[in-house]
């Protein structure tokens, strides 16, 4: 991972297999209400389309790694960032699921943030997404 890294984490009282199923479910909207479209195969496109705070968004990327039920890695680009859609402006997002005695620790790491403010903004968004995944939204 490069640049400044944003990290968010949550504990979910369910086994990793159950959390994974929620994460990749075809009608899952944990990602800020977005419809996530992909076949979850490395090299495949992944798109996120939805409404967030009254604004429509269409983000996209490429699936990099799928290790069920432990790791999902993908690139991510958001036109809302205001920067050109070129690889050096894409983030790499890694979602890891780690079992513990009471369920699963889900952690998201997003690289390639330009500023500490961008890190803070990304962490806030990822905490919201994780709360939704955990059913706390």
C-alpha positions in Angstrom: 0.0 0.0 0.0 1.2 3.5 -0.8 0.6 7.0 0.5 -1.3 7.8 3.6 -3.5 4.9 4.8 -7.0 5.1 6.2 -8.1 2.4 8.6 -11.4 1.5 10.1 -12.4 -1.6 12.1 -15.4 -3.1 13.8 -16.2 -6.3 15.8 -19.2 -8.3 14.5 -20.7 -11.0 16.7 -20.8 -13.6 13.9 -18.4 -16.1 12.4 -16.3 -14.9 9.4 -18.3 -17.1 7.0 -21.5 -15.3 8.0 -19.9 -11.9 7.7 -18.4 -12.8 4.4 -21.8 -13.8 3.1 -23.2 -10.4 4.0 -20.2 -8.6 2.5 -20.6 -10.3 -0.9 -24.3 -10.9 -1.0 -25.7 -9.8 -4.4 -28.2 -7.4 -2.8 -25.8 -6.1 -0.2 -25.8 -2.3 0.3 -23.4 -2.0 3.2 -21.1 0.2 1.1 -22.8 3.5 1.9 -26.1 2.2 0.3 -24.4 1.4 -3.0 -25.3 -1.6 -5.1 -22.0 -3.5 -5.5 -21.7 -5.3 -8.8 -18.9 -7.8 -9.4 -18.3 -11.6 -9.8 -15.6 -11.4 -7.1 -12.9 -12.9 -9.3 -9.5 -11.4 -9.4 -9.1 -9.1 -12.4 -12.9 -8.5 -12.7 -14.5 -5.0 -12.5 -16.2 -3.9 -9.4 -18.7 -1.0 -9.4 -20.5 0.8 -6.6 -23.6 2.8 -7.5 -26.0 4.5 -5.2 -27.0 7.6 -3.3 -25.1 9.0 -0.4 -26.3 12.2 1.4 -28.6 12.9 -1.4 -26.0 12.7 -4.1 -25.7 10.0 -6.8 -22.4 8.2 -7.1 -20.8 5.7 -9.4 -17.4 4.5 -8.2 -15.4 1.7 -9.8 -12.3 -0.5 -9.5 -10.8 -3.9 -10.1 -10.9 -6.9 -7.9 -7.3 -7.8 -6.9 -7.7 -10.6 -4.4 -10.4 -12.8 -3.0 -9.5 -15.2 -0.1 -12.9 -16.4 1.2 -13.7 -15.7 4.1 -10.6 -13.7 5.0 -9.7 -11.1 2.5 -11.2 -8.9 -0.3 -8.9 -6.5 -2.0 -9.8 -4.1 -4.8 -8.9 -0.8 -6.4 -11.3 2.0 -6.0 -11.9 5.3 -7.8 -14.5 7.9 -7.0 -15.3 10.6 -9.5 -16.4 12.7 -6.5 -12.7 12.9 -5.6 -12.3 15.5 -8.3 -9.0 14.0 -9.6 -8.5 12.4 -13.0 -9.4 8.7 -13.4 -5.9 7.4 -13.8 -4.3 4.5 -11.9 -2.1 6.8 -9.7 -5.4 8.4 -8.3 -7.0 5.0 -7.4 -7.0 3.7 -3.9 -6.3 0.1 -2.9 -8.9 -1.2 -0.4 -8.2 -4.3 1.7 -11.0 -5.8 3.8 -9.9 -8.4 6.2 -12.0 -10.7 8.4 -10.2 -12.2 11.5 -12.0 -14.6 13.7 -11.9 -14.1 17.5 -13.6 -15.9 20.3 -16.7 -13.7 20.1 -17.1 -13.4 16.3 -15.1 -11.5 13.7 -12.9 -8.4 13.6 -13.5 -6.6 10.2 -10.8 -4.2 9.2 -10.7 -1.9 6.1 -7.4 -0.3 5.0 -7.5 2.2 2.1 -4.2 3.5 0.8 -3.1 6.4 -1.5 -4.7 9.2 0.5 -3.1 12.6 -0.2 -3.6 14.4 3.1 -4.4 13.7 6.8 -7.8 15.3 6.1 -8.4 12.8 3.3 -7.5 10.0 5.7 -9.9 11.3 8.3 -12.7 11.6 5.7 -12.1 8.1 4.4 -12.0 6.6 7.9 -15.4 8.3 8.7 -16.9 6.8 5.5 -15.5 3.3 6.2 -16.8 3.4 9.8 -20.2 4.2 8.4 -20.0 1.3 5.9 -18.8 -1.1 8.6 -21.6 -0.1 10.9 -24.0 -0.9 8.1 -22.3 -4.2 7.5 -22.7 -5.0 11.2 -26.4 -4.0 11.1 -25.8 -0.9 13.3 -26.9 1.8 10.9 
